[in-house]
Amino acid sequence: MTQGRRYLMTTSLAALGVVYGDIGTSPLYALREAFHGPHAMAVSPANVLGVLSLIFWSLVVVVSVKYLVFVMRADNKGEGGILALMALVLRGRGTRGLSPRHVVITIGIFGAALMYGDSVITPAISVLSAVEGLGVAAPALQGWVIPLAIIILGALFWIQSRGTAQVGSWFGPVMVVWFTTIAVLGIAEIVSRPGVLAAVSPHYAAQFFLANRGAGFLVLGAVFLVVTGGEALYVDMGHFGVRPIRLVWFALVVPALLLNYFGQGALLLNDPDAAVSPFYRLAPSWALYPLIVLATMAAIIASQAVISGAFSLTRQAIQLGYGPRMKIDHTSSREMGQIYVGSVNAALMIVTVILVLGFGTSSRLAAAYGVAVSGEMVLTTLLLFLLMREVWGWSWTRALAICGLFLMIDLVFFAANALKVPHGGWVPLAIAASLFILMTTWKRGRDILSKRMMEKTVPLKLLLADLAAEPPIRVPGTAIFMYGSADGTPPALVHNLAHNKVLHEKIVFLTVITEDVPHVIDAERVAVKRSGKGFHAVIARYGFMQDPDITEILDACKASGLEIQIEGTTFFLGRETLIASDRPGMAIWRERLFALMTRNALRATAFFKIPPNQVFEVGSQVEL
């Protein structure tokens, strides 16, 4: 085996363990909800074949065609996800910018907020549905389902701080066993009822709707559960690349899923009473407990994938200016994508446990599941259309023909899932709406704060003229003033000069800018401009998947001829006390919310990895 092929196999195995955990555990509950949920259909041959036909074509059109063929072409220099797609549209529009910028941003940010809603439900429903197999194996153990699920979830969130580097090596092999097992279980039942394979014909789906109409539409909420997790393929594209993800899907994942779903369908045709738990009823009695253990491991892997995705999404939001600074720990020295955000982890754990306690069963959770994911898929299609038109330069006819089909399917699924809102679907929507308000408030608040600070900014030319007229005392050393804008003089310098009457020999204005690309190469990291009289302006550029590091920036300055020794350097930071006011900008309650978020944000010293004993903070009051 050549080195390239060996690398492809290794990467594909890793992708199997991370990317496909969510969609791979859908057989635990998806078909069951169609025939045993709140909108259960009668178990008849026509209904079973109709639902199986819908499942087959949903996996083909939504996952295989939409995501693997079209959406994954929209890579932002290798990175995927709705925020990366938003940044790609904003950066590449050029003269084709037909849609207002704020519309693109709103679509991207609300889509990201919806993904957080998915991140709290996926661990709850995956683990709970896996553990519920105990009730099938031994009804006397039913009372242990919820406590055991909470223990597993607690352990899962607890180990997040240790990173997935060590555990990750187990993910791929476990998922190989999982998909092989569910395929074998499906085949064993299909053999007894091979006629079930006829459901690949779309006319069974059409007949199902003609016969059931409104009830058939309700079942789409359950059918959609088979494609939840499809969006993860795009989100995790940056970790593994397009080719391994596509290879694993077509070679193993989709065949195994379809065989299991068709096997469950054959079981229902043979035994309608199996609708209460068709997945576990596929297994012989001797294999039930090992299957429960395997399903629990697969559910943990599925949960790990969305939790890691939430961490990655949080870093993107922070770097793009839509979230306050948070402590981000890197859990691997080799893989920069493996990070841990403690505050996000704690919030996810609390909400997930509350959901398990509040809903009690995976069937009730399924009534809340799908609303956020289907909404996010609609928004992804809208951004994909804008990308085709404004960046790729496709014609209206071509872009509309493709995205129109996807959007029609997405909207039908979203409408079916919207019926779940009164039954718990409001939970992920409420989470998404709250996060959307927080993210947009932070972005708008930072823009207003920047404007207020610019009003107090002294032009550098004017400052240099004043210094020439009345030279202050210059003291040895370097002073670095961090400022959010490359224009003007940092207020911290003006305050320091006014009160202390001294300046360091070397003055550096440092501005850190996050670009609309995932990564900025080292050669383009830093730009240095000399203004005379010991003044220097340094602009450091990072991608939204990178973390700023002051030591890295100072090392990069050497290549441009600016030598700065971090030892003995003083870092001047502004620390603003924000006061809500009736000035034009935001509503008072949003200004107060922004002020609260600012007070609780991670301090710049920790975020930029600045030695805390070399920081001088200059306070000021700012009316928003």
Secondary structure, DSSP 8 states (H G I E B T S, - for coil): --HHHHHHHHHHHHHHHHHSHHHHTGGGTHHHHHHHSTT-----HHHHHHHHHHHHHHIIIIIIIIIIIIGGG--BTTB-SHHHHHHHHHHH-GGG--S-HHHHHHHHHHHHHHHHHHHHHHHHHHHHHHHTHHHHH-GGGGGGHHHHHHHHHHHHHHGGGG-SHHHHHHHHHHHHHHHHHHHHHHHHHHTT-GGGGGGGSTHHHHHHHHHHTHHHHHHHHHHGGGTTTTHHHHHTHHHH-HHHHHHHIIIIIHHHHHHHHHHHHHHHHH-GGGGGSHHHHTS-GGGHHHHHHHHHHHHHHHHHHHHHHHHHHHHHHHHTTSS-----EE--SS-TT-EE-HHHHHHHHHHHHHHHHHH-SHHHHHTTTTHHHHHHHHHHHHHHHHHHHHTS---HHHHHHHHHHHHHHHHHHHHHHHTTGGGTTHHHHHHHHHHHHHHHHHHHHHHHHHHHHHHT---HHHHHHHHHHS--EEEEEEEEEE-S-SSS--HHHHHHHHHH-EEEEEEEEEEEEE-SSS---GGGSEEEEEEETTEEEEEEEE-TTS---HHHHHHHHHTTT----STT-EEEEEEEEEE--SSSSS-HHHHHHHHHHHHHS--HHHHTT--GGGEEEEEEEEE-
